[in-house]
Amino acid sequence: MINILGKRYYYFLFSFFLIVPGLVLMFINGGLPLSIDFTGGTLLEVGFPAGELPQPADVIKLFNELNIKDVQATTTGNNSIVIRSSPLDDTGRSAILKAMTTRFGQAPEVRRFDTVGPTVGQEVTTRAALAVLVAALGVILFITYSFRGIEHSFRYGVCAIIAMMHDALIVISIASIGSTFWGWQIDSLFLTAFLTVIGFSVQDKIVVFDRIRENSSIYRKLPFETLANHSIVQTLQRSINTQLMTSEFMLLAMALFGGVTLREFSVILLAGLLSGTYSSIFIAAPILVVWETKEWRTWFHRQPLQA
């Protein structure tokens, strides 16, 4: 049998090196950069079907010349450019379109114009945080009740939430690295991906823990670590194949060929779902084993010699 749990501290160390660099970058940069979905501002998407698409740097320069701040511009795959800036009214939009026509020699086609106030973003963030807290509490109560037939059922729920937090930190770390090197921003699509990762994460953990529960009544005399390892091996192929076939290949295709607007969302969701599968096997169950066997008693000193 594959001894997965025997190397559990290597898995913990691997996760540590995945999470910490992103968190360090986040603190150095003063947090994650928020998009206009949360800070308030305007999103303007314009197309130039009759000619060559301007460079984002030239568009940003034009906006700055008109004293419009906090400008970001990216091109998309359908011959248009998406511009995010401080809030613009209809007068400001008309001035921008006129200036773009003069500067680039062609009238842009407005494909999207949205202005968002910061209160909307704050309300969405607050409700999302509340939803995560309520869901976490619900998961603990559900698992504790469903696993009531085995000893220490409460621990299964807590370990599932710890592993879920691991996946959330992976997503935040990836977003921090992306914002540092590729200019990613935290927008409503990121929030959607983040909540989706949390939902799938809990589902994966329950599958593994349920197999441990089933085997607990079959292999009563096995040590808990051996029992948990056997349960993980039994669910290993199913967990990996299910994720690969149902979501990972599709998300990889979206990340590679879905265009700029979907790339950040696809990469975040891809990394988060991979982390959810990984943590179900290599984080949640190992933490449960550490808790059940109380290994912290021997972390800083040797075990006493047996007489």
C-alpha positions in Angstrom: 0.0 0.0 0.0 1.2 3.6 -0.7 2.3 5.2 2.5 0.8 8.7 1.9 0.5 9.7 5.6 4.1 8.7 6.4 5.3 11.9 4.7 2.7 14.3 6.0 5.2 16.8 7.3 6.7 17.2 3.9 3.2 18.1 2.6 2.8 20.7 5.3 6.2 22.1 4.4 5.3 22.2 0.7 2.1 24.1 1.4 4.0 26.5 3.6 6.3 27.4 0.7 3.3 27.8 -1.6 1.4 30.2 0.8 4.1 32.3 2.5 5.7 34.0 -0.6 2.4 35.3 -1.8 1.4 36.6 1.7 4.8 38.3 2.0 4.3 40.0 -1.3 0.8 41.1 -0.2 2.1 42.7 3.0 5.0 44.4 1.2 2.5 45.8 -1.4 0.1 46.9 1.3 -2.6 44.4 0.5 -4.3 43.1 -2.7 -5.1 45.8 -5.3 -8.9 46.2 -5.5 -10.6 46.9 -8.8 -13.4 49.4 -9.4 -15.9 46.7 -8.3 -14.8 47.5 -4.8 -13.2 50.9 -4.8 -15.6 52.6 -7.2 -14.8 53.8 -10.7 -15.6 53.4 -14.4 -15.0 50.5 -16.8 -15.0 51.6 -20.4 -14.6 49.0 -23.2 -14.1 50.4 -26.7 -13.4 48.8 -30.0 -11.7 49.9 -33.1 -13.1 47.7 -35.9 -12.0 50.1 -38.7 -8.3 50.2 -37.9 -5.4 49.2 -35.7 -6.0 48.9 -32.0 -4.1 51.5 -29.9 -1.5 50.3 -27.4 -2.7 50.3 -23.7 0.2 52.6 -22.8 -0.9 55.2 -25.3 -4.5 55.1 -23.9 -3.3 55.5 -20.3 -1.2 58.5 -21.4 -4.2 60.1 -23.0 -6.4 59.6 -19.9 -3.6 61.1 -17.7 -3.4 64.1 -20.0 -7.1 64.7 -19.4 -6.4 64.5 -15.6 -8.1 61.2 -15.1 -6.4 59.1 -12.5 -6.0 55.4 -11.5 -6.1 54.3 -15.2 -5.5 50.7 -16.3 -5.9 49.4 -19.8 -5.8 45.9 -21.3 -6.5 44.5 -24.7 -9.0 41.7 -25.4 -9.2 39.0 -28.0 -12.1 40.7 -29.9 -10.2 43.8 -31.1 -11.2 46.0 -28.2 -9.5 47.6 -25.2 -10.8 47.6 -21.6 -10.1 50.7 -19.6 -10.6 51.1 -15.8 -10.3 54.5 -14.2 -11.6 56.8 -11.6 -15.4 57.6 -11.9 -16.5 59.2 -15.2 -19.8 60.9 -15.9 -21.4 61.2 -19.4 -19.6 64.4 -20.0 -16.3 62.9 -19.1 -17.0 59.9 -21.4 -17.8 62.2 -24.3 -14.6 64.1 -23.8 -12.6 60.9 -23.7 -14.2 59.5 -26.9 -13.6 62.8 -28.7 -9.9 62.9 -27.6 -9.5 59.2 -28.7 -10.9 60.0 -32.1 -8.5 62.9 -32.5 -5.5 61.0 -31.2 -5.9 57.7 -32.9 -7.6 58.9 -36.1 -10.8 56.8 -35.8 -13.9 57.0 -33.7 -14.0 54.2 -31.1 -17.1 52.0 -30.7 -18.4 51.9 -27.1 -19.1 48.3 -26.2 -19.4 48.7 -22.4 -19.6 51.6 -20.0 -20.2 50.9 -16.3 -19.7 53.0 -13.2 -19.7 51.4 -9.8 -19.8 53.1 -6.4 -17.6 51.8 -3.6 -20.6 51.1 -1.3 -21.7 48.3 -3.6 -18.3 46.6 -3.4 -18.2 47.0 0.4 -21.6 45.4 0.7 -20.8 42.5 -1.5 -17.5 41.8 0.4 -19.3 42.0 3.8 -22.0 39.6 2.7 -19.4 37.2 1.1 -17.4 37.1 4.3 -20.6 36.5 6.3 -21.6 33.7 3.9 -18.2 32.0 4.4 -18.4 32.1 8.2 -22.0 30.8 8.2 -21.0 28.0 5.8 -17.9 27.1 7.9 -20.1 26.8 11.0 -22.7 24.8 9.0 -20.0 22.4 7.7 -18.7 21.7 11.3 -22.2 21.1 12.6 -23.2 18.9 9.6 -20.1 16.7 9.8 -20.3 16.4 13.6 -23.9 15.2 13.3 -23.3 12.9 10.3 -20.2 11.3 11.9 -21.8 11.0 15.3 -21.4 7.3 15.2 -17.6 7.5 15.5 -15.4 8.9 18.2 -14.3 12.6 18.0 -16.6 13.4 15.2 -16.2 17.1 15.9 -12.5 16.9 14.8 -13.5 15.9 11.3 -15.4 19.1 10.8 -12.7 21.3 12.3 -10.0 19.6 10.1 -12.2 20.1 7.0 -12.4 23.9 7.8 -8.7 24.1 8.4 -8.0 22.5 5.0 -10.6 24.9 3.5 -8.6 27.8 5.0 -5.5 26.3 3.4 -7.2 26.4 0.0 -8.3 30.0 0.6 -4.8 31.1 1.5 -3.5 29.4 -1.7 -5.9 31.4 -3.8 -4.9 34.6 -2.0 -1.2 33.8 -2.5 -1.7 33.2 -6.2 -3.7 36.4 -6.5 -0.9 38.3 -4.7 1.8 37.0 -7.0 -0.4 37.7 -10.0 -1.0 41.3 -8.9 2.7 41.9 -8.3 4.0 40.5 -11.6 1.0 40.8 -14.0 -1.1 43.6 -12.6 -4.1 41.5 -11.6 -6.8 43.1 -9.5 -9.4 41.8 -7.1 -12.8 42.1 -8.8 -16.2 40.4 -8.7 -14.9 37.5 -10.8 -12.1 36.9 -8.3 -14.8 36.8 -5.5 -16.8 34.3 -7.6 -13.8 32.1 -8.1 -12.9 32.3 -4.4 -16.3 31.2 -3.2 -16.4 28.4 -5.8 -13.1 27.1 -4.5 -14.4 27.1 -0.9 -17.5 25.2 -1.9 -15.6 22.5 -3.9 -12.9 22.3 -1.2 -15.4 21.2 1.5 -17.0 18.7 -0.8 -13.6 16.9 -1.4 -12.8 16.7 2.3 -16.2 15.1 3.1 -15.6 12.4 0.5 -12.3 11.4 2.1 -13.6 11.6 5.7 -16.7 9.6 4.8 -14.4 6.7 3.6 -12.5 6.9 6.9 -15.8 6.7 8.7 -16.9 3.6 6.7 -13.6 1.9 7.3 -13.7 2.6 11.0 -16.5 0.1 11.5 -14.7 -2.5 9.3 -11.1 -2.3 10.4 -11.6 -1.7 14.1 -8.2 -3.1 15.2 -6.1 -1.1 12.8 -4.1 1.9 14.2 -5.8 5.1 13.1 -3.0 6.2 10.9 -3.1 3.0 8.9 -6.8 3.1 8.7 -6.7 6.7 7.4 -4.0 5.9 4.9 -5.9 3.0 3.6 -9.0 5.2 3.2 -7.1 7.9 1.3 -5.6 5.3 -1.1 -9.1 4.0 -1.8 -10.4 7.5 -2.7 -7.2 8.7 -4.4 -8.1 7.7 -8.0 -11.7 8.9 -7.7 -10.7 12.3 -6.3 -8.0 12.9 -9.0 -10.0 11.6 -11.9 -13.2 13.5 -10.9 -11.4 16.8 -10.7 -9.4 16.3 -13.9 -12.4 15.2 -16.0 -15.0 17.6 -14.7 -13.2 20.9 -14.3 -9.4 21.1 -14.7 -9.1 20.5 -18.4 -11.9 23.0 -19.1 -10.3 25.7 -16.9 -6.9 25.1 -18.5 -8.4 25.6 -21.9 -10.1 28.8 -20.7 -6.9 30.1 -19.2 -5.0 29.4 -22.4 -7.6 30.4 -25.0 -10.3 32.3 -23.2 -8.9 35.8 -23.7 -7.5 38.4 -21.3 -10.8 39.1 -19.5 -11.2 35.5 -18.4 -7.6 34.5 -17.9 -7.2 35.7 -14.3 -10.5 34.1 -13.3 -9.6 30.8 -14.9 -6.1 30.7 -13.4 -7.4 31.5 -9.9 -10.2 28.8 -10.2 -7.8 26.3 -11.7 -5.2 26.8 -8.9 -7.9 26.8 -6.2 -9.6 23.5 -7.4 -6.2 21.8 -7.7 -5.4 23.0 -4.1 -8.8 21.6 -3.0 -8.0 18.1 -4.3 -4.5 18.3 -3.0 -5.5 19.4 0.5 -8.2 16.7 0.7 -5.5 14.0 0.4 -2.4 15.6 1.8 -3.6 18.2 4.3 -7.1 17.4 5.8 -6.5 13.7 6.6 -2.9 14.2 7.9 -4.1 17.0 10.2 -6.8 14.6 11.5 -4.1 12.0 12.1 -1.9 14.4 14.0 -4.8 15.4 16.2 -6.0 11.9 16.8 -2.5 10.6 17.7 -1.6 13.8 19.6 1.8 14.0 17.8 2.6 17.4 19.2 3.6 15.7 22.4 6.8 14.4 20.7 7.5 17.4 18.4 10.2 18.9 20.6 11.5 15.9 22.5 12.1 12.3 21.9 9.6 9.6 22.8 10.4 7.9 26.1 12.2 4.6 25.8 10.0 1.6 26.3 11.1 -0.6 29.2 
